[in-house]
Amino acid sequence: MAIETNDGNGGGSLAGRVAVVTGVSRRAGIGFAIARELLAEGTSVLLAQAFAARRHLVATS
């Protein structure tokens, strides 16, 4: 599945852009699926998950 954006310049791929995705604690969740698709498109992705007891940075790419 291709993820595209309309940035006012004719749109295009998200390759080479940076995205922040939250809510990635479950591999079956939508946040994880979105992050996986963005990575497949060549987007740099910062994954973050806020836990009740503490805030925790999961991973960066």
C-alpha positions as CSV (number, residue, x, y, z in Angstrom):
1,M,0.0,0.0,0.0
2,A,1.5,3.4,-1.0
3,I,1.1,6.3,1.4
4,E,1.0,9.6,-0.3
5,T,0.6,13.2,0.7
6,N,-0.7,16.3,-1.0
7,D,1.8,18.9,0.1
8,G,0.6,21.7,-2.2
9,N,3.3,20.9,-4.7
10,G,1.5,18.1,-6.5
11,G,1.7,15.5,-3.7
12,G,4.0,12.6,-3.9
13,S,5.7,9.9,-1.9
14,L,6.6,10.2,1.8
15,A,10.1,8.9,1.0
16,G,12.8,11.1,2.5
17,R,10.4,12.7,5.0
18,V,10.2,12.2,8.8
19,A,7.1,10.9,10.7
20,V,6.4,10.6,14.4
21,V,4.1,7.7,15.2
22,T,2.7,7.1,18.7
23,G,0.8,4.2,20.1
24,V,3.1,1.5,18.9
25,S,3.1,-0.8,21.9
26,R,1.2,-3.7,20.2
27,R,2.3,-5.4,17.0
28,A,-1.3,-6.0,16.1
29,G,-2.3,-2.3,16.6
30,I,-2.8,0.4,14.1
31,G,0.2,2.5,15.2
32,F,2.5,-0.4,14.5
33,A,0.9,-1.0,11.1
34,I,1.2,2.6,10.1
35,A,4.9,2.8,11.2
36,R,5.6,-0.4,9.2
37,E,4.0,1.1,6.0
38,L,5.9,4.4,6.4
39,L,9.2,2.6,6.8
40,A,8.4,0.5,3.7
41,E,7.9,3.8,1.8
42,G,11.3,5.1,2.8
43,T,10.1,7.5,5.5
44,S,12.3,8.0,8.6
45,V,10.1,7.1,11.6
46,L,10.3,8.0,15.3
47,L,8.3,5.5,17.3
48,A,7.0,6.5,20.7
49,Q,4.8,5.0,23.3
50,A,3.6,6.6,26.5
51,F,3.0,4.2,29.4
52,A,0.9,4.9,32.4
53,A,3.9,4.7,34.8
54,R,6.5,6.5,32.6
55,R,7.1,7.8,29.2
56,H,9.4,5.6,27.1
57,L,11.0,6.0,23.7
58,V,10.6,2.7,21.9
59,A,12.8,3.1,18.9
60,T,14.1,5.4,16.1
61,S,14.8,4.8,12.5
